[in-house]
Amino acid sequence: MERLSTTRQPVRQKHPAKKEVDEKKTDGKLQVEQGTTDEALTDQKMMAGEALDRRNIWEPSVYYALGKESFYFAGHEISIRESMDTYGALIWPGAIALCQFLENNQQQVSLMDKAVLEIGAGTGLLSVVASLLGAWVTATDLPDILSNLTFNLLRNTKGRSRYTPQVAALTWGQDLERDFPHLSYHYDYVLAADVVYHHDCLEELLETMRHFCRPRGRTTLLWANKIRFRSDLRFTECFERSFNTTLLVELPQQEVRIYKATARE
């Protein structure tokens, strides 16, 4: 079976160790930490419920059957294999919204013959669409996600795209300059969809965005996300302080926003 090119050796995700609670902290401090924990548990339950319910949101334009969703973008039917085992193996609303935006606004955002990097590629839907629109794509995610990502990219781009998409392991905030030195790796566009939710790596995500979108680098970042939680809004505020940003699209019914961003000089 033909395999997609893989540009990096996988590295295992190292999640930050949780700090033990100091028994000498004041009651007020402990209550704040408990509140944060409760918020995280509530958010995780909401994400799990959405994962079960979201298959009905986009019907009839999308149909769901046996862990597979089918779409029609860029003149092709796209079949995506999913898994309920991890959020990264599911398709979320921001990815669909950004695919629709890219297809419908090709004069505004032309990906033809452009170098495109997707961070947090998940199932690969967005990278597939970018490839079908003529881009040279590198799709990245954690090592555990790459097998399904590679499968979906190969299934949907072979014989259809101008360039064979690449697959690479990327752990946000780790070894960025070693694995993707900015003098050697330049991308016209960085794509990110549904990468912000209640997880422990939001600072690392922002650091990764900054690494690939440097001043005078002429890289454009397109970020689409469903805004669910207070942590999403806090990240958005940090994002807007870090980059020159434009809100391209806001979909109130889906609670999805699409931002365009470039590095501050």
C-alpha positions in Angstrom: 0.0 0.0 0.0 1.3 3.4 -0.9 2.3 5.6 2.0 2.3 9.4 2.3 5.6 11.1 3.0 6.4 11.6 6.7 8.9 14.4 7.3 9.5 13.9 11.1 10.0 10.9 13.4 7.1 10.8 15.9 7.8 12.0 19.4 5.6 11.2 22.3 3.5 14.0 23.8 4.7 15.1 27.2 1.9 16.6 29.1 2.8 19.0 31.9 2.7 17.3 35.2 -0.1 18.5 37.4 1.1 20.4 40.5 0.3 19.0 43.8 -1.9 21.2 46.0 0.1 22.8 48.8 -1.8 22.1 52.1 -0.5 25.5 53.4 -2.4 27.5 50.8 -5.2 29.7 52.0 -8.8 28.6 51.8 -9.4 31.3 49.1 -6.6 30.0 46.9 -7.9 26.4 47.3 -11.4 27.5 46.3 -10.1 29.1 43.2 -8.2 25.9 42.2 -11.3 23.8 43.0 -13.4 26.2 40.8 -11.0 25.8 38.0 -11.1 22.0 38.3 -14.9 22.0 38.4 -14.9 24.2 35.2 -12.6 21.8 33.5 -14.7 18.8 34.4 -17.9 20.6 33.2 -16.2 21.6 29.9 -14.9 18.0 29.3 -18.5 16.7 29.8 -19.8 19.2 27.3 -17.1 18.2 24.8 -18.0 14.5 25.2 -21.7 15.2 24.8 -21.0 17.3 21.7 -18.9 14.5 20.3 -21.9 12.2 20.5 -24.4 14.7 19.2 -22.5 16.6 16.5 -23.2 13.9 13.8 -26.6 15.5 13.4 -25.6 19.1 13.2 -24.6 19.3 9.6 -27.1 17.0 8.0 -28.2 16.6 5.2 -25.0 18.0 3.7 -23.0 15.4 5.7 -24.0 11.9 6.5 -22.6 9.7 9.2 -22.3 5.9 9.1 -20.0 3.5 10.9 -17.3 6.0 12.0 -17.2 7.6 8.5 -18.4 11.0 7.3 -18.6 12.1 3.7 -18.3 15.6 2.4 -18.3 17.3 -1.0 -15.6 20.0 -1.4 -13.5 21.3 -4.4 -15.4 19.1 -6.8 -14.7 15.8 -5.0 -16.5 13.6 -2.6 -14.3 13.2 0.5 -14.6 10.3 2.9 -13.2 10.7 6.4 -12.7 7.9 8.8 -13.2 9.0 12.4 -12.7 7.5 15.9 -14.6 8.2 19.1 -11.4 7.4 21.1 -9.9 10.9 21.0 -11.0 14.4 20.2 -8.3 14.6 17.5 -10.0 11.8 15.5 -13.3 13.6 15.2 -14.5 16.3 12.8 -15.6 19.5 14.6 -17.6 22.5 13.3 -14.6 24.9 12.9 -12.9 22.5 10.4 -16.0 22.3 8.2 -16.5 26.1 8.4 -13.0 26.8 7.3 -13.2 24.2 4.5 -16.3 26.0 3.2 -14.6 29.4 3.5 -11.6 28.3 1.6 -13.7 26.8 -1.2 -16.0 29.8 -1.5 -13.3 32.5 -1.2 -10.5 31.3 -3.6 -9.9 34.8 -5.0 -9.5 36.2 -1.5 -7.4 33.3 -0.2 -5.7 31.4 -3.1 -4.0 28.2 -2.0 -2.9 27.2 -5.5 0.9 26.3 -5.4 1.2 27.7 -1.8 3.0 26.0 1.0 0.5 25.3 3.7 1.0 23.9 7.2 -1.9 22.6 9.3 -1.4 22.3 13.1 -3.7 19.9 15.0 -4.8 18.3 11.7 -6.9 15.6 13.4 -8.8 13.6 10.8 -7.2 15.6 8.0 -10.3 17.0 6.4 -9.0 20.5 6.2 -5.6 19.3 4.8 -7.5 17.3 2.2 -9.5 20.3 1.1 -6.3 22.5 1.0 -4.6 19.8 -1.1 -7.5 19.6 -3.5 -7.4 23.4 -3.9 -3.8 23.1 -5.2 -1.7 23.6 -2.0 1.5 21.8 -1.0 0.4 20.7 2.4 2.1 19.5 5.5 -0.4 18.1 8.0 0.8 17.8 11.6 -0.5 16.3 14.9 0.5 14.1 17.8 2.0 10.7 17.0 -1.1 8.8 18.1 -3.2 10.7 15.5 -0.9 10.2 12.5 -2.0 6.8 11.4 -5.6 7.8 10.8 -4.6 11.2 9.5 -2.3 9.5 6.9 -5.1 7.1 5.9 -7.6 9.9 5.3 -5.1 12.0 3.3 -4.0 9.1 1.1 -7.6 8.0 0.5 -8.8 11.4 -0.6 -5.9 13.0 -2.5 -4.3 10.2 -4.5 -4.7 11.0 -8.1 -6.6 14.2 -7.3 -4.1 16.7 -5.9 -1.2 18.6 -7.6 1.1 17.7 -4.7 1.4 14.7 -2.4 0.6 16.0 1.1 3.2 15.4 3.8 2.6 14.2 7.3 4.7 15.2 10.4 4.6 14.7 14.1 4.3 18.0 15.9 4.0 18.5 19.7 3.0 22.1 20.4 5.7 24.1 22.1 8.3 21.3 21.9 11.5 21.3 19.9 10.0 23.7 17.4 13.3 25.3 16.3 15.0 21.9 16.1 12.4 20.2 14.1 11.1 23.2 12.1 13.9 25.7 12.0 12.5 29.0 10.7 15.3 29.6 8.3 14.5 26.4 6.5 10.7 26.1 6.8 8.6 28.8 5.4 4.8 28.5 4.9 2.5 30.8 3.0 -0.4 29.8 5.2 -0.8 28.1 8.6 -4.2 26.5 9.1 -5.7 25.7 12.5 -9.2 24.5 13.2 -10.8 23.5 16.5 -7.5 23.5 18.3 -8.8 25.5 21.2 -10.8 23.8 23.9 -10.3 23.0 27.5 -6.8 21.4 27.5 -3.5 22.1 29.2 -1.5 23.2 26.2 -3.0 26.5 25.2 0.2 28.4 26.0 2.2 25.9 23.9 -0.3 26.3 21.1 0.1 30.1 21.1 3.9 29.6 21.1 3.6 27.3 18.1 1.6 29.8 16.2 4.2 32.5 16.9 7.0 30.2 15.8 5.5 29.7 12.3 4.2 33.3 11.9 7.2 35.4 12.5 7.7 39.1 11.8 8.6 39.8 8.1 7.9 36.1 7.4 4.8 36.9 5.3 2.9 33.9 6.7 -0.9 34.2 7.1 -2.6 32.2 9.9 -6.2 31.1 9.4 -7.8 29.9 12.7 -11.3 28.6 12.9 -12.9 27.5 16.2 -16.2 27.0 18.0 -16.1 29.3 21.0 -17.5 27.1 23.8 -15.8 28.0 27.1 -14.4 30.9 29.0 -10.9 29.5 28.4 -11.6 29.9 24.6 -12.4 33.6 25.1 -9.2 34.0 27.2 -7.2 32.4 24.5 -8.8 34.6 21.9 -7.8 37.7 23.8 -4.2 36.5 24.0 -4.3 35.6 20.3 -5.5 39.1 19.4 -2.7 40.6 21.5 -0.1 38.4 19.8 -1.0 39.0 16.1 -2.5 41.5 13.8 -6.0 39.9 13.5 -9.1 40.2 11.4 -12.4 38.4 12.1 -13.3 37.1 8.7 -16.4 35.1 9.5 -18.7 34.7 12.5 -21.4 32.0 12.4 -23.7 32.7 15.4 -25.7 29.5 15.0 -22.7 27.3 15.0 -20.8 29.6 17.5 -17.8 29.5 15.1 -15.4 32.3 14.3 -12.7 32.4 11.6 -9.8 34.7 12.1 -7.0 35.8 9.8 -3.8 36.8 11.5 -0.2 37.9 10.7 2.8 38.5 12.9 3.2 41.9 14.6 6.3 43.7 13.3 
